[in-house]
Amino acid sequence: MNIPSIEFLGLVILWPLTVMSNLLLAALCVFLYRHLSRAKVPAAATAKNSYWARFFLFLAIVTLAGAVKHGFHNYPGVLYGSAVLVCCLASGAATACAQLATVETFVLRDNTRFSLRLAIYLQLAVFLAIGTTADGFLVAVANSALGLMPVLLANIVTWRFAYAGSGWITAGLLLCFFAGLIYVFQLSIGPWFTHFDLSCIVMMVSLVLIGSGINKHPSTHCFLQRKKLAEIN
């Protein structure tokens, strides 16, 4: 296969469009991180926003490492190996942050919330241990798919309480899974626009939808009041 490449400052960079799409996706993640971390929200929503902000921050790290991994694939060594490792481990941290944000949004009982937090941290510890010893990329893909599934289900369930935010996040997560399918089945348009690039574009739309949904999500206390009203009616 003839891999597209360009030469820049004496370095041969492979998959230039893929590197560019990864950098654009990283820039979007940084923008969403800064937006959420600076947003003025009620005290009850502070923890939720903080976890979602970290979700985007870790995704920015994933995509920056992905740009290095793809662009310098023909320079095997410490740089490439470090990029792969950082990409895998940061993806696990991003998944954990999405789970923690979901717990903070919808779980009402403190004991249950504590137990779920503990389970998420244990899951992350196991992932980090396995990801550094086994095939880190495959482990990261499996961890992200399985870890984001409860987040998707929680937003689908709460969508029936007329939460617009849950609908936006559901749509974003479904697009995220679609981007994963594009990546896994390598659906490409051509050698200069591969499955890497197509999945990055879908991910951009996905993250915009998720970010919009987060802004529309109520605090946990508002969710409890809305739930009680729904049960009464």
N, C-alpha and C positions, 0 to 999 in steps of 0.2 A: 504494500500500500504506500502510495506517494504522500507523505505527510507534509502539509503546507508549513512553510517556515519563512521567517524574515531575519535579516541580520541587523543588529542594533548595537552600536559601540563595540563591535568585534564579537558580540555574543550571538549565537544562532538560537532564535526563539521559535519553538515549535507551536503549532496551533495558535497563531496570533489572534484570530477572532475569538477563540476560546479564552485566551488570557484577557482580552478586552472585556468580554461579557462577564467574566468572573470579577474583574475590577469594578465594573458598573454595578454588579450585584452587591459587592462589598460596600460601595459608596451608598447604595440604597439602605443597606443594613445599618450603617453608621448614622445616616440621617434619621431613621426610625428610632434608633437607640437614643440619640440626642433629644429627639422630640418627646419620647416617653419619659426620659430621665429628668427633663425640665418642665414637664406638664404639671400644672397646679390641679391637684385632685383632692377629694375628701380624705381624711385620715384613714378611713376604712378601706380605701382603694390604693393606699401607698404601697403596701407589700405586693399587691397584684401587679401594679405598674412597674415596680422595681424588678420583679422576676421576668416580665415580658421584655423589659429593656435589656436585661442580661441575655435573654434569648437571642435578640437581634445582634448584640455585641459578639456573642460566640459564633453566630452565623457569619458575621463579618470576618472573623478570624478564619473560619472554615474556607470561605471563598477566596480570601487572600492567599492562604496556603494552597488552595486549588490552582490559583493562577501560577504560582511558583512550580507546583507539581507538573502541570501541563506544559508550561513554557520551557522548563529546563529538564524535560524528561530525558534528553540525550546527554545530560551531565550527571550520571549516577554517582552517588556519594553521599556525603553528610548533608548537603543542601536538599537534595531530592528526598532522602530518607527522613529528614527532619520535617519537611513539608507534609509528607504522607502521615507521619505520626501526629503532628499538630492538627491536621485536618480531621483525622479520626477521633482524637480525644476531645477536640472542641465541639464536634457534632454531638457527642454524648452529653457534654455539659449543656448544650443548647436544648436538647430533648428534656433533660432534667428540669431546666428552668421553665419550659412550657408546662410541664406537669405540675410544678410547684405553683405557678401562676393560676392554673386551673383549680388547684386545691384551695388557694386563697380566695378565689372568686365564688366558688359554689359550695364548699364544705362548711357547714354551719357550726358543728360541735367541735369544741376545742380538743377533746380527747381523740376524736376521729381524725382531725386535722394533724395532730401530732403524730399519730400512727402512720398516716399516709406520707407525711414528710420523711419519717424514719425509713419507710419502705423505699421511697425514691432515692434517698441517700445511699442505702444499701445496694440498690440496683446500679447506681452510678459507680459505686466502689467496685462492684463485680465487673462492670463493663470496663473500667479503667485497668483493672488487673488483667482481664482477658485480652483487651485491645492492644496491650503492649507485648503480649507473648504469642498470640495467634495471628491469623490473617486479619489485621486491623481493619481494612476496608470493608470486608464482608461482614465483620462483627458490627461495624458502625452502621452499615445499611440495615441490618436486621434490628439493631437496637433502636434506630430512628423509627422504622416502620412499626415495630411493636410498641414503642414508648409513646408515639403520638396517637395511637389508636384510642386510648382512654380519653385523651384530650378531645379528639373528634367526637366520640360518643357522648361525652359530657355536654358539648355544645349542641349536638343534635337534640338531646333530651331537653335541654333548657330552652331551645328554640321554640318549643310548643307553649312556653309561658310568654310568648310574644316579645322575646328579646332580640332586637335587631342585631345587636352585637354578636350574639351566638350564631346567627345566620351568616354574617360576614366571615366570621372565623371558620365556620364549617365549610363555606365555599373556598376559602383560602387553603384550608388543610386538604380538601379534595383535590385542588389543583396541585398542591405539593406532592400528593401521592401520584398524580398523573405525571408530574415531572420525573418522579422516580421511575415510573414505567418507561418513559421515553429513554431514560438513561440506561436502564437494565436491558431493554430490547434494542438499543442503539438505533433509534429512528432518526435518520439523517436526511438532509436535503442534498448534500453534496460534500466533497472533501473540504471545502472552505466553510461550510455551515453544517457542523456535525451534531450528533445527539447531545454533546456537551453544551453547545450554544443554544439549541432549542430548549433544553431543559432549564438553562439559566433564564431565558426569556419568560418561560412559564412560571418559574420561581419568583421572578420580579413581580408579576401580576399577583401571584399567591401571597407574597409578603405585604403588598399594598392592601389587599383585602383583609388580611389578618390585622394589620396595623389600624385599619379603619374600624374593625370590629372591636378592638381593644378600647378605642376611644368612646365607643357606644355602650360598653359594658357598665352596669351599675355596680355599686359596692355590694358586699355580702349582705348588709342590713337591708338594702333596697330589694335584693333578691328574695330575702326571707319574707318581707311584707307582701311582695307580689305573689309569692308561692301560697301564702295564707289566703289571699284574696281569691286566687284561682281555685283553691280547695273549697272555700265557702260557696263560690258561685257554681 
